[in-house]
Amino acid sequence: MAEHSRSCWGAVIYSFFSGALLGAGLALLLAPVSGKEVRNAIGNEFDEFKDKLKKMEEKLHKSGAAFNAETGYEEEF
């Protein structure tokens, strides 16, 4: 039962990202702005995305460290 649930979520996540990429591609093709503006916008969005990922990584690391301290688990990743 757990195996079926896991594969179902994998399909949902795959479908979501496929749709997002397709939508982003169509938006770029149909956008009424110049290529330079599109590249700048993509670069800015990518930089914001990297910053969000970095913050998320830091939060997860802190959470993991707190969990390790609470449970006495010593292994570092």
N, CA, C and O atoms as a MOPAC input file, in Angstrom:
PM7 MOZYME 1SCF
protein

 N      0.82400 1    -1.20100 1     0.00000 1
 C      0.00000 1     0.00000 1     0.00000 1
 C      0.86300 1     1.25900 1     0.00000 1
 O      0.56700 1     2.21500 1    -0.71700 1
 N      1.93000 1     1.26200 1     0.80300 1
 C      2.80800 1     2.43300 1     0.86100 1
 C      3.52400 1     2.63600 1    -0.46500 1
 O      3.76400 1     3.77100 1    -0.87900 1
 N      3.86800 1     1.52800 1    -1.13900 1
 C      4.54800 1     1.62700 1    -2.43700 1
 C      3.64900 1     2.31000 1    -3.45600 1
 O      4.12200 1     3.13500 1    -4.23800 1
 N      2.37100 1     1.98500 1    -3.46100 1
 C      1.42200 1     2.59500 1    -4.39500 1
 C      1.27900 1     4.09100 1    -4.11100 1
 O      1.22900 1     4.89800 1    -5.03900 1
 N      1.21400 1     4.45400 1    -2.85000 1
 C      1.08100 1     5.85300 1    -2.46700 1
 C      2.31100 1     6.65000 1    -2.89000 1
 O      2.18600 1     7.77700 1    -3.36800 1
 N      3.49000 1     6.07500 1    -2.71700 1
 C      4.72700 1     6.74900 1    -3.08000 1
 C      4.79800 1     6.98000 1    -4.58900 1
 O      5.19300 1     8.06000 1    -5.02800 1
 N      4.42300 1     5.98500 1    -5.38200 1
 C      4.47500 1     6.14100 1    -6.83500 1
 C      3.42300 1     7.13100 1    -7.31100 1
 O      3.63200 1     7.82200 1    -8.30700 1
 N      2.30500 1     7.20600 1    -6.61700 1
 C      1.26100 1     8.16700 1    -6.96900 1
 C      1.76800 1     9.59200 1    -6.75900 1
 O      1.55900 1    10.45800 1    -7.60800 1
 N      2.43100 1     9.83500 1    -5.63500 1
 C      2.96800 1    11.16500 1    -5.37000 1
 C      4.06900 1    11.52000 1    -6.35500 1
 O      4.20300 1    12.67900 1    -6.74800 1
 N      4.85300 1    10.53400 1    -6.75200 1
 C      5.88900 1    10.77900 1    -7.75300 1
 C      5.28600 1    11.23400 1    -9.06300 1
 O      5.81800 1    12.13300 1    -9.71500 1
 N      4.18300 1    10.62300 1    -9.45600 1
 C      3.50400 1    11.00700 1   -10.69700 1
 C      2.92400 1    12.41300 1   -10.58800 1
 O      2.96300 1    13.18100 1   -11.54900 1
 N      2.39100 1    12.74500 1    -9.42700 1
 C      1.82300 1    14.08000 1    -9.22600 1
 C      2.92600 1    15.13800 1    -9.31600 1
 O      2.75700 1    16.16100 1    -9.98000 1
 N      4.02700 1    14.89400 1    -8.66200 1
 C      5.14100 1    15.85200 1    -8.67700 1
 C      5.71200 1    15.98000 1   -10.08400 1
 O      5.99000 1    17.08800 1   -10.54200 1
 N      5.88700 1    14.85900 1   -10.76700 1
 C      6.39100 1    14.88300 1   -12.14100 1
 C      5.44400 1    15.67700 1   -13.04100 1
 O      5.89200 1    16.49000 1   -13.84900 1
 N      4.15900 1    15.44700 1   -12.90700 1
 C      3.16600 1    16.15900 1   -13.72100 1
 C      3.20000 1    17.65700 1   -13.43300 1
 O      3.12300 1    18.47000 1   -14.35400 1
 N      3.31400 1    18.01900 1   -12.17200 1
 C      3.35200 1    19.43100 1   -11.80000 1
 C      4.53300 1    20.13500 1   -12.45700 1
 O      4.36900 1    21.18300 1   -13.08000 1
 N      5.73000 1    19.55300 1   -12.31600 1
 C      6.91500 1    20.18900 1   -12.87300 1
 C      6.90700 1    20.17800 1   -14.40200 1
 O      7.38800 1    21.12200 1   -15.03000 1
 N      6.37100 1    19.13000 1   -14.99800 1
 C      6.26300 1    19.10500 1   -16.45800 1
 C      5.35100 1    20.22100 1   -16.93900 1
 O      5.66600 1    20.91300 1   -17.90800 1
 N      4.23100 1    20.39600 1   -16.27100 1
 C      3.30500 1    21.46400 1   -16.63300 1
 C      3.91300 1    22.83600 1   -16.41300 1
 O      3.70400 1    23.75100 1   -17.21000 1
 N      4.66300 1    22.97800 1   -15.33300 1
 C      5.30800 1    24.26700 1   -15.06400 1
 C      6.33300 1    24.60100 1   -16.13700 1
 O      6.40900 1    25.74300 1   -16.59100 1
 N      7.11900 1    23.61600 1   -16.54200 1
 C      8.11400 1    23.85600 1   -17.59400 1
 C      7.45100 1    24.16600 1   -18.92700 1
 O      7.89700 1    25.05500 1   -19.65100 1
 N      6.39800 1    23.44300 1   -19.25200 1
 C      5.67000 1    23.70400 1   -20.49200 1
 C      5.06400 1    25.10200 1   -20.47200 1
 O      5.15000 1    25.82700 1   -21.46400 1
 N      4.46300 1    25.48100 1   -19.37400 1
 C      3.88400 1    26.81500 1   -19.24300 1
 C      4.93100 1    27.90900 1   -19.33800 1
 O      4.70300 1    28.94400 1   -19.96400 1
 N      6.07300 1    27.68000 1   -18.71700 1
 C      7.14800 1    28.66900 1   -18.77700 1
 C      7.66700 1    28.81600 1   -20.20900 1
 O      7.93500 1    29.92600 1   -20.67000 1
 N      7.80200 1    27.70800 1   -20.89000 1
 C      8.25900 1    27.76000 1   -22.28200 1
 C      7.28400 1    28.50400 1   -23.17900 1
 O      7.69400 1    29.31800 1   -24.00600 1
 N      6.01300 1    28.23200 1   -23.02100 1
 C      4.99700 1    28.93600 1   -23.81800 1
 C      4.96500 1    30.42000 1   -23.47400 1
 O      4.79200 1    31.26100 1   -24.35600 1
 N      5.12700 1    30.73600 1   -22.21900 1
 C      5.12700 1    32.14500 1   -21.82500 1
 C      6.30100 1    32.88400 1   -22.46100 1
 O      6.16100 1    34.03000 1   -22.88900 1
 N      7.45100 1    32.22800 1   -22.51900 1
 C      8.61000 1    32.86300 1   -23.15100 1
 C      8.38400 1    33.07700 1   -24.64400 1
 O      8.76600 1    34.11000 1   -25.19500 1
 N      7.76900 1    32.10400 1   -25.28700 1
 C      7.52200 1    32.22200 1   -26.72100 1
 C      6.48700 1    33.28600 1   -27.05600 1
 O      6.57100 1    33.93500 1   -28.09900 1
 N      5.53000 1    33.46000 1   -26.18900 1
 C      4.42300 1    34.37000 1   -26.47000 1
 C      4.56600 1    35.72900 1   -25.78600 1
 O      3.68600 1    36.58100 1   -25.91700 1
 N      5.64900 1    35.93800 1   -25.06900 1
 C      5.83600 1    37.17900 1   -24.32600 1
 C      6.09000 1    38.35300 1   -25.27700 1
 O      6.85800 1    38.22100 1   -26.23000 1
 N      5.45300 1    39.49300 1   -25.02600 1
 C      5.62700 1    40.65300 1   -25.89300 1
 C      6.80100 1    41.55200 1   -25.46900 1
 O      6.68800 1    42.77700 1   -25.50300 1
 N      7.91600 1    40.94700 1   -25.07500 1
 C      9.09100 1    41.72000 1   -24.67500 1
 C     10.30300 1    41.21200 1   -25.44900 1
 O     10.25600 1    40.14500 1   -26.06200 1
 N     11.37400 1    41.97400 1   -25.41700 1
 C     12.57900 1    41.59900 1   -26.14900 1
 C     13.29400 1    40.43900 1   -25.46200 1
 O     13.05400 1    40.14700 1   -24.29000 1
 N     14.16800 1    39.79100 1   -26.20700 1
 C     14.93900 1    38.67300 1   -25.67200 1
 C     15.81600 1    39.08000 1   -24.51200 1
 O     15.97200 1    38.32400 1   -23.55200 1
 N     16.39600 1    40.27400 1   -24.59000 1
 C     17.26100 1    40.75000 1   -23.50400 1
 C     16.46000 1    40.91500 1   -22.21500 1
 O     16.92500 1    40.54600 1   -21.13700 1
 N     15.27100 1    41.46300 1   -22.33400 1
 C     14.42500 1    41.63400 1   -21.14500 1
 C     14.03000 1    40.28300 1   -20.56200 1
 O     13.98500 1    40.11600 1   -19.34300 1
 N     13.74700 1    39.32500 1   -21.43000 1
 C     13.38200 1    37.98300 1   -20.96000 1
 C     14.56100 1    37.34700 1   -20.23800 1
 O     14.39100 1    36.76300 1   -19.16700 1
 N     15.75500 1    37.45500 1   -20.81700 1
 C     16.94200 1    36.88300 1   -20.17800 1
 C     17.20800 1    37.53400 1   -18.82500 1
 O     17.55700 1    36.85000 1   -17.86300 1
 N     17.04400 1    38.84800 1   -18.74800 1
 C     17.22900 1    39.53600 1   -17.46400 1
 C     16.20700 1    39.07000 1   -16.44100 1
 O     16.54100 1    38.84100 1   -15.27800 1
 N     14.96500 1    38.93000 1   -16.87400 1
 C     13.91100 1    38.48000 1   -15.96300 1
 C     14.18200 1    37.05800 1   -15.48300 1
 O     14.00300 1    36.75100 1   -14.30500 1
 N     14.61400 1    36.19300 1   -16.39800 1
 C     14.92400 1    34.81300 1   -16.01100 1
 C     16.09700 1    34.80200 1   -15.02800 1
 O     16.07300 1    34.07400 1   -14.03600 1
 N     17.11100 1    35.60300 1   -15.30500 1
 C     18.25900 1    35.67900 1   -14.39900 1
 C     17.86200 1    36.15400 1   -13.01900 1
 O     18.32500 1    35.61200 1   -12.01600 1
 N     17.00200 1    37.16900 1   -12.95700 1
 C     16.54500 1    37.68200 1   -11.65900 1
 C     15.74400 1    36.63300 1   -10.90700 1
 O     15.93800 1    36.44000 1    -9.70700 1
 N     14.84200 1    35.95200 1   -11.61200 1
 C     14.03300 1    34.90800 1   -10.97100 1
 C     14.92000 1    33.76400 1   -10.48400 1
 O     14.70500 1    33.22200 1    -9.40000 1
 N     15.91000 1    33.40300 1   -11.28600 1
 C     16.81800 1    32.33300 1   -10.89800 1
 C     17.60900 1    32.71700 1    -9.65100 1
 O     17.80400 1    31.89000 1    -8.76000 1
 N     18.06300 1    33.95700 1    -9.58300 1
 C     18.79400 1    34.42400 1    -8.40000 1
 C     17.91300 1    34.38000 1    -7.15800 1
 O     18.36700 1    33.97500 1    -6.08800 1
 N     16.64800 1    34.79800 1    -7.29300 1
 C     15.71900 1    34.73700 1    -6.16600 1
 C     15.47400 1    33.28900 1    -5.74600 1
 O     15.39900 1    32.98600 1    -4.55500 1
 N     15.35200 1    32.40300 1    -6.72200 1
 C     15.13300 1    30.98400 1    -6.44800 1
 C     16.33200 1    30.40000 1    -5.69900 1
 O     16.15500 1    29.64100 1    -4.74600 1
 N     17.55700 1    30.74900 1    -6.12300 1
 C     18.76000 1    30.27500 1    -5.43300 1
 C     18.78900 1    30.77000 1    -3.99700 1
 O     19.15700 1    30.02700 1    -3.08800 1
 N     18.40100 1    32.02900 1    -3.79000 1
 C     18.38100 1    32.57800 1    -2.43100 1
 C     17.37800 1    31.82700 1    -1.55600 1
 O     17.66800 1    31.51900 1    -0.40000 1
 N     16.20000 1    31.53300 1    -2.10900 1
 C     15.19300 1    30.79200 1    -1.35400 1
 C     15.68800 1    29.38900 1    -1.01600 1
 O     15.48500 1    28.90800 1     0.09900 1
 N     16.34200 1    28.72600 1    -1.98600 1
 C     16.87900 1    27.39500 1    -1.72500 1
 C     17.95300 1    27.43100 1    -0.64500 1
 O     18.01300 1    26.54100 1     0.20200 1
 N     18.79700 1    28.45200 1    -0.67200 1
 C     19.85300 1    28.58000 1     0.33100 1
 C     19.25100 1    28.75200 1     1.72500 1
 O     19.71100 1    28.13700 1     2.68800 1
 N     18.21500 1    29.59600 1     1.82400 1
 C     17.54600 1    29.79800 1     3.11800 1
 C     16.89600 1    28.50600 1     3.59100 1
 O     16.95000 1    28.17500 1     4.77600 1
 N     16.27900 1    27.77300 1     2.65800 1
 C     15.63100 1    26.51400 1     3.00700 1
 C     16.67500 1    25.50000 1     3.48000 1
 O     16.44100 1    24.76300 1     4.43700 1
 N     17.82000 1    25.46800 1     2.80900 1
 C     18.89600 1    24.56800 1     3.20300 1
 C     19.37500 1    24.89500 1     4.61500 1
 O     19.60500 1    23.98900 1     5.41600 1
 N     19.52700 1    26.17200 1     4.92100 1
 C     19.97300 1    26.57800 1     6.24900 1
 C     18.95800 1    26.17700 1     7.32000 1
 O     19.33100 1    25.70800 1     8.39600 1
 N     17.66200 1    26.36800 1     7.01200 1
 C     16.62300 1    25.98800 1     7.97900 1
 C     16.63000 1    24.48500 1     8.21300 1
 O     16.49600 1    24.02700 1     9.34800 1
 N     16.78700 1    23.71400 1     7.12900 1
 C     16.81100 1    22.26200 1     7.27700 1
 C     18.03700 1    21.80600 1     8.05900 1
 O     17.95700 1    20.88400 1     8.87100 1
 N     19.15200 1    22.44700 1     7.81200 1
 C     20.36900 1    22.08800 1     8.53500 1
 C     20.20200 1    22.37300 1    10.03000 1
 O     20.58600 1    21.56100 1    10.87200 1
 N     19.62300 1    23.54200 1    10.35100 1
 C     19.38600 1    23.87900 1    11.75600 1
 C     18.40800 1    22.90600 1    12.39500 1
 O     18.59900 1    22.48500 1    13.53600 1
 N     17.35500 1    22.54800 1    11.65800 1
 C     16.37400 1    21.60000 1    12.18200 1
 C     17.02400 1    20.24600 1    12.42300 1
 O     16.78100 1    19.59600 1    13.44000 1
 N     17.85800 1    19.83000 1    11.46900 1
 C     18.55500 1    18.55400 1    11.62900 1
 C     19.50000 1    18.57300 1    12.80600 1
 O     19.59100 1    17.59600 1    13.55000 1
 N     20.21200 1    19.68400 1    12.98300 1
 C     21.13100 1    19.80200 1    14.11600 1
 C     20.36300 1    19.76600 1    15.43200 1
 O     20.79800 1    19.13400 1    16.39400 1
 N     19.21900 1    20.44700 1    15.47000 1
 C     18.40400 1    20.44400 1    16.68700 1
 C     17.87100 1    19.03700 1    16.96900 1
 O     17.84200 1    18.59700 1    18.11800 1
 N     17.45600 1    18.35000 1    15.93000 1
 C     16.96300 1    16.98000 1    16.09000 1
 C     18.08200 1    16.07800 1    16.59900 1
 O     17.87900 1    15.27700 1    17.51200 1
 N     19.26900 1    16.21500 1    15.99800 1
 C     20.40900 1    15.40300 1    16.43700 1
 C     20.74800 1    15.67200 1    17.89300 1
 O     21.03400 1    14.74100 1    18.64500 1
 N     20.71900 1    16.93900 1    18.29900 1
 C     21.02900 1    17.28700 1    19.67900 1
 C     19.98000 1    16.71400 1    20.63300 1
 O     20.30000 1    16.24700 1    21.72600 1
 N     18.72400 1    16.76100 1    20.19400 1
 C     17.64000 1    16.27500 1    21.04600 1
 C     17.66900 1    14.75600 1    21.18600 1
 O     17.38700 1    14.22300 1    22.25900 1
 N     18.00500 1    14.06600 1    20.11500 1
 C     17.97600 1    12.60800 1    20.14100 1
 C     19.31800 1    11.98900 1    20.46000 1
 O     19.39900 1    10.78800 1    20.72000 1
 N     20.37900 1    12.79100 1    20.44500 1
 C     21.70100 1    12.26200 1    20.72000 1
 C     22.36000 1    11.63400 1    19.51100 1
 O     23.37600 1    10.95300 1    19.64600 1
 N     21.80800 1    11.84800 1    18.34500 1
 C     22.35800 1    11.30000 1    17.10700 1
 C     23.56300 1    12.12900 1    16.70500 1
 O     23.47600 1    13.35700 1    16.66800 1
 N     24.68500 1    11.49100 1    16.40300 1
 C     25.95100 1    12.21100 1    16.19900 1
 C     26.40400 1    12.33800 1    14.76100 1
 O     27.30200 1    13.13400 1    14.48700 1
 N     25.82700 1    11.59200 1    13.82300 1
 C     26.33900 1    11.56700 1    12.45100 1
 C     26.09800 1    12.87800 1    11.72400 1
 O     25.00100 1    13.43500 1    11.78200 1
 N     27.12000 1    13.37100 1    11.04100 1
 C     27.02700 1    14.58800 1    10.22500 1
 C     26.91800 1    14.18500 1     8.76400 1
 O     27.49000 1    13.17800 1     8.34800 1
 N     26.20000 1    14.95200 1     8.00400 1
 C     26.06300 1    14.68100 1     6.57700 1
 C     26.85800 1    15.65400 1     5.78100 1
 O     26.86700 1    15.58500 1     4.55200 1

